[in-house]
């Protein structure tokens, strides 16, 4: 049973979900359908991914009641000034009347338009086109500015977060404001050779689990919302089977010690994203 996290607007989100970044448009319907068959009920997509149509078809054809699926999509960088139009376009592609969560994909502080986007998104929430609103890739200064400039606090901040970059400052700021944290690139995008990290491999051997399962479990035990991505159903199943073991305090601490700070970053720095 996947646990739910209660958000600051009293809505609930499944703590383990399924990500669709880099899922090709012509594969999205199959991949998301298989994820739903495995048991995932939290699906994360974005306008930028180009696969909203396939994601929507998978959900609409699944036979699962819409209210049982938590669906997220995101506002892309060139739409900060017309977020209302952008959301309606996403809903049309998805074939949905609403999404559960709509996120600003990147803050783009050089443009300084994320407050404009945020105020529009709050209006769309009031209209029922999205149940909740949040942000992605916001650093502490962006979160503080958003909260002090408006009267609507994001429910989540979705950030790059994995054992090599644990974003402790951003997590602390989010906690101060009551904002939940979602992890993208939760497995470090598998760009590291996991056999080089005894903190992970020793825990995997001790529990009879894979390295990926150990890393997902680390996110869950830290109270993070996590949605690993894969195109393969057997890996979806493996990533789903993470609730029958628990990492010890020593195992959690050993993974904690892997943090490289910003040196561990794989994706863009939020202040450098165009």
C-alpha positions, -999 to +999 in steps of 0.1 A: +000+000+000+015+033-011+014+059+017+000+093+011+015+126+020-008+154+032-001+187+014-005+221+030-038+226+012-051+194+028-050+175-004-032+141-004-006+128-029+008+093-032+044+093-020+055+069-047+047+078-083+057+072-119+077+098-139+075+102-177+105+124-184+121+112-217+092+088-224+088+092-261+053+104-273+047+072-292+055+051-262+037+071-235+004+054-237+019+019-234+044+029-207+018+047-185-008+019-191+018-006-178+026+016-148-011+017-139-014-021-143+015-025-118-003-003-093+010+032-096-017+059-091+005+090-093+017+101-127+040+130-134+043+146-168+049+181-183+041+201-214+078+201-222+079+163-223+057+163-254+039+132-242+007+146-225-015+131-252-003+095-246-004+100-208-040+112-210-050+083-233-035+057-209-054+072-179-087+077-198-086+041-212-074+025-180-109+019-165-096+033-132-118+061-118-102+095-125-104+105-088-081+075-080-052+088-101-031+118-091-019+136-122+007+163-124+017+185-154+039+216-156+040+251-171+070+255-195+094+284-194+080+305-223+045+305-209+049+324-176+029+353-190-001+332-203-002+303-178-040+302-181-038+295-218-010+270-213-029+250-187-060+248-209-038+235-238-023+209-215-058+198-204-069+195-240-039+174-248-045+152-218-082+149-225-089+160-189-112+185-171-086+191-144-052+180-132-044+173-096-012+194-095+001+221-118+037+232-114+060+261-126+087+240-143+116+265-137+117+298-119+138+317-146+148+344-121+165+364-149+131+369-165+115+375-131+080+365-143+073+335-120+052+357-097+030+366-126+027+329-135+020+320-099-009+345-095-025+332-127-021+296-116-038+305-083-068+318-103-069+286-123-070+266-091-099+286-079-117+277-112-111+240-105-088+234-135-061+222-111-066+210-076-033+222-063-004+243-075+033+241-068+068+247-082+099+230-096+135+238-092+130+267-068+160+275-046+156+290-011+156+326-024+129+318-050+107+301-024+111+330+001+103+356-026+072+337-038+058+332-003+064+368+008+051+383-025+018+363-026-006+348-002-005+313-018+022+289-006+032+261-030+022+226-020+054+211-034+088+220-047+100+194-072+138+195-073+168+174-085+175+152-054+195+120-050+222+107-027+249+128-045+230+161-042+206+161-013+196+198-014+195+203+024+192+240+023+163+240-001+146+212+019+150+232+051+134+263+035+106+242+021+100+227+056+099+262+071+070+271+047+052+237+050+061+228+014+066+191+005+096+180-015+094+159-047+126+143-060+135+143-097+165+123-110+159+103-077+183+076-088+210+100-100+197+091-135+218+060-130+248+080-143+269+067-115+284+032-112+265+021-081+289-007-074+314+020-064+293+030-034+293+006-006+266+026+013+242+015-014+255-020-023+259-031+013+223-021+021+211-038-010+229-070-001+217-069+035+180-066+024+181-088-007+171-058-028+185-039-058+205-007-056+176+012-071+152-002-045+176+010-018+178+045-032+140+047-036+136+035+000+161+062+011+138+089-005+107+074+011+122+073+046+133+109+043+096+118+037+102+128+001+078+122-028+095+102-055+087+090-090+113+069-107+110+065-145+115+035-167+101+022-200+102-015-188+074-031-169+097-054-149+116-024-136+083-006-128+074-036-107+108-037-090+106+000-082+072-006-068+083-033-043+099-010-017+075-012+012+086-046+025+119-035+041+133-006+060+168+009+060+185+011+094+196+044+109+232+034+101+223+026+065+204+059+061+234+078+076+259+061+053+238+072+022+235+107+038+273+109+038+274+105+000+262+141-004+284+161-027+264+193-025+261+212-058+291+192-072+267+163-075+242+181-097+233+164-130+208+187-145+207+225-150+213+249-121+180+269-117+197+302-120+213+292-153+183+276-170+170+296-201 
